[in-house]
Amino acid sequence: MALLNKLILNLIIVISSISCTAQKQKGKHLFILSGQSNMELLRPKESFTPKLNKKFGKRNVIVVQFAKGSQSIRKWYKDWVPAVENESKAEPYLYDSLMKKVKKAIRNKDIATVTFVWMQGERDARKSRRAVYRKSLLGLHKQLSDELGRTDVNFVIGRLSDFGLIKKGWPDWMQIRNIQVEVAESNPRFAWINTDDLNTGVNRKGENIKDGIHMTAEGYVIMGERFADKAIKLIEDNK
């Protein structure tokens, strides 16, 4: 009898655990893609969305993309403060446009998970803004989380490629790269992808590029796959 009771108790625990997991995952998985030109040039339907659809089912995936080339993080982060006086202030109209699209896409829908995918930093590396980039990156994630009313937003960061390590005129390139990795490794809900091997080859215009600021045609496909893989892992690891 004692053994039977123990088996029944274990079965109840297993069923309860499965039920809790199912409840946490009930609804659709939202993926918010933003940043500057390398995110703008990413085509989610090439490789990012298909991987997610295969994993979660097409009906359970919502992908919202809004990006703009050559823009500083100050165009997203509302509390951005310049490192020096008399520099440009926060001007978060790109964030407002992004969230307008997000809210339209999720209206009247149950959302199980939210993953924020970010590919940006070139502009801030060019403008020597490393002193405020870490605070801005973490602040942007919190800003988005607060607006969506969640404490469980996953964050995938595309680390700057090796372009600025080779080309001159990008003084904070290495530092911004390092900050992106530090932030990504500071939280179990954060992750980053490498892009160093994606910017040499043939671009979408049929031109040969080497260590370019933008990715090759194949590079964008691989970048989408890497973003999807990290997003899926974060969702699975944080059930």
Secondary structure per residue as TSV (DSSP state, phi and psi in degrees):
chain	resnum	aa	ss	phi	psi
A	1	M	-	360.0	-41.9
A	2	A	H	-62.0	-41.1
A	3	L	H	-64.7	-42.2
A	4	L	H	-62.2	-44.6
A	5	N	H	-61.5	-38.3
A	6	K	H	-65.2	-41.7
A	7	L	H	-64.5	-41.8
A	8	I	H	-63.7	-42.2
A	9	L	H	-62.9	-43.9
A	10	N	H	-62.5	-39.8
A	11	L	H	-64.2	-41.0
A	12	I	H	-62.2	-41.6
A	13	I	H	-63.3	-43.8
A	14	V	H	-63.0	-47.0
A	15	I	H	-61.9	-41.4
A	16	S	H	-63.5	-40.8
A	17	S	H	-64.3	-43.8
A	18	I	H	-62.9	-41.9
A	19	S	H	-62.5	-43.7
A	20	C	H	-63.7	-42.5
A	21	T	H	-63.0	-42.3
A	22	A	H	-63.3	-39.9
A	23	Q	H	-65.9	-40.4
A	24	K	H	-65.6	-31.1
A	25	Q	T	-96.6	3.6
A	26	K	-	-66.7	132.8
A	27	G	S	111.2	-169.1
A	28	K	E	-97.2	157.3
A	29	H	E	-100.2	119.8
A	30	L	E	-99.9	131.8
A	31	F	E	-123.9	119.9
A	32	I	E	-108.6	116.7
A	33	L	E	-109.0	125.9
A	34	S	E	-152.5	171.6
A	35	G	E	141.1	-154.8
A	36	Q	S	-106.8	-143.9
A	37	S	H	-59.2	-38.7
A	38	N	H	-68.1	-26.0
A	39	M	H	-80.3	-36.6
A	40	E	H	-62.3	-35.7
A	41	L	S	-84.4	-11.8
A	42	L	-	-68.5	134.4
A	43	R	-	-109.0	100.1
A	44	P	H	-53.4	-36.5
A	45	K	H	-68.6	-16.1
A	46	E	H	-70.0	-44.2
A	47	S	H	-150.2	-28.7
A	48	F	H	-69.9	-59.6
A	49	T	H	-63.7	-41.8
A	50	P	H	-56.6	-39.6
A	51	K	H	-64.7	-40.7
A	52	L	H	-68.1	-41.7
A	53	N	H	-60.5	-39.9
A	54	K	H	-65.5	-37.3
A	55	K	H	-76.9	-47.4
A	56	F	H	-107.6	-12.6
A	57	G	-	95.4	134.0
A	58	K	G	-55.3	-38.4
A	59	R	G	-71.2	-13.4
A	60	N	G	-104.7	9.3
A	61	V	E	-120.2	130.7
A	62	I	E	-124.0	122.7
A	63	V	E	-117.5	123.5
A	64	V	E	-119.9	123.1
A	65	Q	E	-121.8	130.7
A	66	F	E	-151.7	116.8
A	67	A	E	-145.1	160.0
A	68	K	-	-147.1	127.5
A	69	G	T	-66.6	152.5
A	70	S	T	61.9	34.0
A	71	Q	-	-117.0	140.2
A	72	S	-	-78.2	159.9
A	73	I	G	-63.7	-17.4
A	74	R	G	-65.4	-15.3
A	75	K	G	-82.2	-3.9
A	76	W	T	-117.2	-43.7
A	77	Y	-	-86.7	117.7
A	78	K	T	-69.2	-29.1
A	79	D	T	-100.5	21.7
A	80	W	-	-62.3	132.4
A	81	V	-	-124.4	128.5
A	82	P	-	-65.9	153.0
A	83	A	S	-76.1	-24.0
A	84	V	S	-128.8	155.5
A	85	E	T	-68.9	158.9
A	86	N	T	64.4	20.3
A	87	E	S	-100.0	165.9
A	88	S	-	-56.1	147.6
A	89	K	-	-97.0	177.9
A	90	A	-	-61.5	139.7
A	91	E	-	-146.1	70.9
A	92	P	T	-80.5	41.5
A	93	Y	H	-70.3	-26.4
A	94	L	H	-70.4	-37.3
A	95	Y	H	-63.1	-43.6
A	96	D	H	-61.0	-40.9
A	97	S	H	-66.3	-39.7
A	98	L	H	-61.1	-49.1
A	99	M	H	-68.8	-27.3
A	100	K	H	-63.1	-42.0
A	101	K	H	-67.7	-41.2
A	102	V	H	-61.3	-49.1
A	103	K	H	-65.2	-33.4
A	104	K	H	-67.3	-39.7
A	105	A	H	-70.4	-28.4
A	106	I	H	-105.3	4.8
A	107	R	T	-56.8	128.7
A	108	N	T	62.7	26.4
A	109	K	-	-121.4	145.1
A	110	D	-	-84.1	128.9
A	111	I	E	-111.1	120.0
A	112	A	E	-80.3	-48.1
A	113	T	E	-139.8	155.7
A	114	V	E	-128.2	129.9
A	115	T	E	-126.7	123.8
A	116	F	E	-98.9	121.3
A	117	V	E	-112.9	122.7
A	118	W	E	-125.2	126.0
A	119	M	E	-132.1	95.9
A	120	Q	-	-163.5	163.6
A	121	G	-	138.2	-17.6
A	122	E	H	-58.6	-45.0
A	123	R	H	-63.4	-42.5
A	124	D	H	-70.3	-30.5
A	125	A	H	-68.2	-36.9
A	126	R	H	-70.3	-34.8
A	127	K	T	-93.1	10.1
A	128	S	T	56.1	54.8
A	129	R	-	-113.2	28.8
A	130	R	H	-62.4	-29.8
A	131	A	H	-61.6	-26.1
A	132	V	H	-116.9	3.4
A	133	Y	H	-72.7	-41.3
A	134	R	H	-61.5	-47.8
A	135	K	H	-61.4	-38.4
A	136	S	H	-68.1	-40.3
A	137	L	H	-65.6	-47.3
A	138	L	H	-66.2	-38.0
A	139	G	H	-65.4	-37.4
A	140	L	H	-64.9	-43.0
A	141	H	H	-60.7	-44.3
A	142	K	H	-66.0	-39.3
A	143	Q	H	-59.2	-46.7
A	144	L	H	-66.8	-42.2
A	145	S	H	-61.0	-45.1
A	146	D	H	-63.3	-41.1
A	147	E	H	-66.7	-33.2
A	148	L	H	-86.7	-5.2
A	149	G	T	68.6	38.2
A	150	R	-	-131.2	154.6
A	151	T	S	-116.7	10.0
A	152	D	-	-124.6	30.7
A	153	V	-	-77.6	120.4
A	154	N	E	-73.7	155.0
A	155	F	E	-139.9	115.6
A	156	V	E	-113.7	123.5
A	157	I	E	-111.1	129.2
A	158	G	E	-86.3	112.5
A	159	R	-	-69.4	140.8
A	160	L	-	-51.6	144.8
A	161	S	-	-72.9	-173.1
A	162	D	S	-83.4	3.8
A	163	F	H	-50.2	-54.7
A	164	G	H	-73.4	-8.2
A	165	L	H	-81.6	-20.0
A	166	I	H	-104.4	-42.3
A	167	K	S	-83.5	148.3
A	168	K	S	-86.2	159.6
A	169	G	S	95.5	10.9
A	170	W	-	-126.8	73.0
A	171	P	T	-59.4	-30.4
A	172	D	T	-107.3	17.8
A	173	W	H	-59.8	-51.9
A	174	M	H	-62.0	-42.4
A	175	Q	H	-64.3	-41.1
A	176	I	H	-64.9	-41.0
A	177	R	H	-56.9	-48.1
A	178	N	H	-63.0	-40.3
A	179	I	H	-62.5	-42.2
A	180	Q	H	-60.3	-41.4
A	181	V	H	-69.3	-43.7
A	182	E	H	-58.6	-45.3
A	183	V	H	-64.7	-45.0
A	184	A	H	-62.4	-29.3
A	185	E	T	-96.9	8.0
A	186	S	S	-93.2	-5.4
A	187	N	S	-150.0	135.4
A	188	P	T	-64.0	-13.8
A	189	R	T	-95.0	4.6
A	190	F	E	-111.4	153.9
A	191	A	E	-157.9	167.9
A	192	W	E	-140.5	159.2
A	193	I	E	-121.3	151.4
A	194	N	-	-87.8	138.9
A	195	T	-	-126.1	9.2
A	196	D	T	-60.8	-27.8
A	197	D	T	-99.2	13.0
A	198	L	S	-107.8	1.5
A	199	N	S	-118.1	22.9
A	200	T	S	-129.7	123.0
A	201	G	E	144.5	-144.9
A	202	V	E	-102.7	126.6
A	203	N	-	-86.2	-176.3
A	204	R	T	-69.9	-15.0
A	205	K	T	-89.8	0.9
A	206	G	S	83.4	12.1
A	207	E	-	-95.0	146.2
A	208	N	E	-84.3	127.9
A	209	I	E	-125.7	154.2
A	210	K	S	-134.4	120.9
A	211	D	S	52.7	43.9
A	212	G	-	-75.5	164.8
A	213	I	S	-72.9	-26.7
A	214	H	S	-106.1	165.1
A	215	M	-	-87.8	164.9
A	216	T	-	-77.3	171.7
A	217	A	H	-58.9	-45.7
A	218	E	H	-69.3	-32.8
A	219	G	H	-60.0	-40.1
A	220	Y	H	-67.5	-33.9
A	221	V	H	-64.7	-46.3
A	222	I	H	-66.3	-39.0
A	223	M	H	-60.2	-43.2
A	224	G	H	-60.8	-40.6
A	225	E	H	-65.2	-41.6
A	226	R	H	-66.7	-41.7
A	227	F	H	-59.7	-45.0
A	228	A	H	-63.4	-43.8
A	229	D	H	-60.5	-43.8
A	230	K	H	-67.4	-40.1
A	231	A	H	-62.2	-45.3
A	232	I	H	-61.6	-42.8
A	233	K	H	-63.6	-42.3
A	234	L	H	-62.3	-40.8
A	235	I	H	-64.7	-43.7
A	236	E	H	-68.0	-39.3
A	237	D	H	-73.5	-21.3
A	238	N	T	-114.6	29.4
A	239	K	-	-64.9	360.0
